[in-house]
Amino acid sequence: MVAEILEAYGHIGRSRQYVGMVGAPAPIAPSAIAEYLDRYPSVICREEFDAAIFALDDEFRKRWDEQQEKAAEKKNPKK
């Protein structure tokens, strides 16, 4: 089950949109999950599937934000 969710997240993440001047990753849209499940049906209930994908995506975007903050601090150290 875990492998299926991780594989799905990797596939769904490829359709991610990026926004803004820095190209910040936008949240995965529910429609992207629906499209994936239309093509690759799962025995995992939809609510659990969605929750797992959104949790992985939240963690990905949180880490992306942290990396951007660290890069900005290196570029412009506080005095």
N, C-alpha and C positions, 0 to 999 in steps of 0.2 A: 504494500500500500504506500509506504513512504517513497519507494523508488518511483512508483507511478506518479505521485504528486510532484516529486522533484523533476521528473522528465517532462511532465505537463507544464510546470512553471518555466522551465527552460524554453520550451516551444512557444508558450504564450508570450513570454517576455520579448521574443523577437519582433512582435508586432507593436511594441511599446512606442509611444510618442515621446518626443523630447521638446521641452518648451523653454522660452526665455533666451536671453543673451548667452547664458552659460550652458544651455542645453540640458537643463535639469530633467531628470526622468519623471514623466507624468505617471500617475497611478494607472495600473492596468484596469482597463474598462471591463465591466461585466460582460459586455458583448464579445470581447475577445475570448473569455472563458466559454461562453455559449458556442461560439464558432468552433473552438477546439473540441468541445464535447459532442458537437454535431458530427465532427469528422472522426473522433476517437472516443466512442462511448466508454463510460466507466461504471463499475458496480458500486463505487463510492457515492453516497447520497449527495445531492447537489449542494446542500447547505454546508456539509463538511468539506466538500471539494472547494467551494468558494472561500470558506473561512481559511483553509490551509493556504490557498494561493494568495489571498489578500494578506495574510500574516507574513508569508515569505516576501511579498512585495513591499510591505511596510518596513521590514528589516533591511531589505536592499536599499530602499530610498533613504532610510535613516543613516546607514553606513555611507552612502554617497554624500549626504549632507555633511557628515563628520569629516570625510576626506576633503571636501571643499573648504571647510573651516580651517583644517590643518594646513592646507596649501596656501590659504589666504594669510594665515599667521606667519608662515615661513617667508612669504613675499613681503609682508608689511609687519615686522615684529613690533610689539608694543614697547613704548619707551618708558 
